[in-house]
């Protein structure tokens, strides 16, 4: 049985589907691209990204004048 490894800063150390350990290089790719496919089980590992809310044009103009 596979056990879950602790996550550092939201980047998993193993595939959440099959438990295969991700290499340090795969972890770097996952941290930058936010998506990776496991080589063992072909599971898509996609990290959630919370985008910052976009400002309206009127707010941009007000901030530009200050």
C-alpha positions in Angstrom: 0.0 0.0 0.0 1.3 3.5 -0.9 1.4 6.2 1.7 0.9 9.9 1.0 4.0 11.9 1.4 3.9 15.4 2.9 3.6 18.3 0.5 5.9 21.3 0.4 4.4 24.6 -0.6 1.6 22.8 -2.4 3.8 20.7 -4.7 3.2 17.0 -4.2 6.2 14.6 -3.9 4.3 11.7 -5.4 1.5 11.1 -7.9 -1.8 11.4 -6.0 -3.3 8.6 -8.2 -0.7 5.9 -8.2 1.8 7.1 -5.5 4.8 7.0 -7.8 7.5 9.4 -6.5 8.1 12.4 -8.6 11.7 13.3 -9.5 13.0 16.7 -8.3 12.9 17.8 -12.0 9.2 16.8 -12.3 8.5 18.8 -9.1 10.1 21.9 -10.7 8.1 21.5 -13.9 4.9 21.1 -11.8 5.7 24.2 -9.8 6.3 26.3 -12.9 3.7 24.9 -15.4 1.1 23.9 -12.7 0.4 20.7 -14.7 2.2 17.4 -15.3 1.4 13.9 -16.6 2.5 11.0 -14.4 4.8 8.7 -16.4 3.6 5.6 -14.6 -0.2 5.8 -14.8 -0.7 8.8 -17.2 -2.7 10.7 -14.6 -2.9 14.4 -15.2 -1.7 16.3 -12.1 -3.1 19.8 -12.3 -2.5 22.3 -9.5 -5.2 24.8 -8.8 -4.3 28.4 -9.4 -6.3 31.2 -7.9 -6.0 34.2 -10.3 -6.1 37.7 -8.9 -9.3 39.5 -9.6 -9.0 41.8 -12.6 -9.5 45.5 -12.0 -12.1 47.4 -14.0 -10.9 50.0 -16.5 -12.3 52.8 -14.3 -10.3 51.6 -11.3 -7.1 51.5 -13.5 -7.7 55.0 -14.6 -8.2 56.2 -11.0 -5.0 54.5 -9.8 -3.0 55.9 -12.8 -3.8 59.5 -11.9 -2.5 59.1 -8.3 
